[in-house]
Amino acid sequence: MNRSSGRSPAVTTKTTCLTTAACEAADKSPDALRQFVQRMDRNRVNLEFADYVDLKTVQRWQAEERRLAAARDAHDSAPKVARNEVR
């Protein structure tokens, strides 16, 4: 008799927790996901960066990079005023 709940035997609570944590890291940023995968690698857990990145995630990361670059450019092009100078 098969008493499984539809999940494969390889999927455990630990795996589910790691997947959830990896997805949360991917939601934060590519660096957060990379750091998470590297930490897990040191613990001998085999995670692949690409397993947690889909097209929507890449597009969100790219939009955030463009937003930060625009903010940096706006800040860099702002007129510089000496600290003791009065406008």
KAWOGI-V355344 format. One line per field, one symbol per residue. ss: DSSP state (h for helix, s for strand, l for the rest). phi: phi as a letter, one per 30 degrees, with the letter a starting at -180 (. if undefined). psi: psi as a letter, one per 30 degrees, with the letter a starting at -180 (. if undefined). Layout:
# KAWOGI-V355344
ss->???
phi->???
psi->???
This chain:
# KAWOGI-V355344
ss->llllllllllllhhhhhhhhhhhhhhhhlhhhhhhhhhhhhhllllllhhhhllhhhhhhhhhhhhhhhhhhhhhhhllllllllll
phi->.ccdcjdddddcddddddddddddddddadddddddddddddcicdcceddcbceddddddddddddddddddddddddcbdecdcd
psi->kjglgfllffjleeeeeeeeeeeeeefeleeeeeeeeeeeefggkjkkeffgjleeeeeeeeeeeeeeeeeeeeeffkkkklegkk.
